[in-house]
């Protein structure tokens, strides 16, 4: 997971993340990773509209967002 987080910082791409909190609740969040540490990382969370700190071990899944152009020709 850490490698994918570092890659998203390098390429400035957003991720969809499935995350389990300390209380056991599971949430789906869209994030922009800002900084990656050894056990945690900082990201802007679009769900909460603020910068948050997440534990890497609590990530269930990470999916990069693919920006698609939608233009009428």
C-alpha positions in Angstrom: 0.0 0.0 0.0 2.8 2.4 0.9 4.3 2.1 -2.6 1.0 3.0 -4.2 0.6 6.0 -1.8 4.1 7.2 -2.8 3.2 6.8 -6.5 0.0 8.9 -6.1 2.1 11.7 -4.5 4.6 11.6 -7.3 2.0 11.8 -10.1 -0.5 13.9 -8.1 -3.4 11.5 -8.7 -6.5 11.1 -6.6 -7.4 7.8 -5.1 -10.6 6.0 -3.9 -9.9 4.4 -0.6 -11.7 1.8 1.5 -10.7 2.4 5.1 -11.4 0.8 8.5 -11.4 3.2 11.5 -10.3 2.3 15.0 -13.9 1.7 16.0 -14.4 -0.9 13.2 -16.5 1.3 10.9 -15.7 1.1 7.2 -15.8 4.1 4.9 -15.1 4.9 1.3 -13.2 8.1 0.7 -11.8 10.0 -2.2 -8.4 11.4 -1.2 -5.4 13.3 -2.5 -2.2 12.1 -0.7 0.0 14.9 0.6 2.7 13.2 2.6 3.6 9.6 3.4 5.4 8.4 6.6 6.4 5.0 7.8 3.1 4.0 9.5 0.7 6.8 8.5 0.0 9.4 5.8 -1.6 12.8 5.4 -4.2 13.3 2.7 -6.9 15.7 1.8 -10.2 13.9 2.3 -13.1 15.0 0.0 -15.6 13.3 2.3 -14.7 15.5 5.3 -13.4 18.4 3.2 -10.2 18.6 5.3 -6.7 17.3 5.7 -6.7 14.0 7.7 -4.1 11.6 9.0 -4.7 7.9 8.1 -2.9 4.7 9.3 -1.5 2.7 6.4 -2.3 -0.6 8.0 -6.1 0.3 8.2 -6.4 0.7 4.4 -8.5 -2.1 2.9 -8.2 -1.0 -0.8 -6.8 1.8 -2.9 -8.0 2.5 -6.5 -6.4 5.3 -8.6 -8.9 7.6 -10.4 -8.6 7.7 -14.1 -9.5 11.1 -15.5 -11.6 10.7 -18.6 -12.3 13.5 -21.0 -15.9 14.0 -21.8 -16.2 16.3 -24.8 -18.7 16.6 -27.6 -17.0 16.7 -31.0 
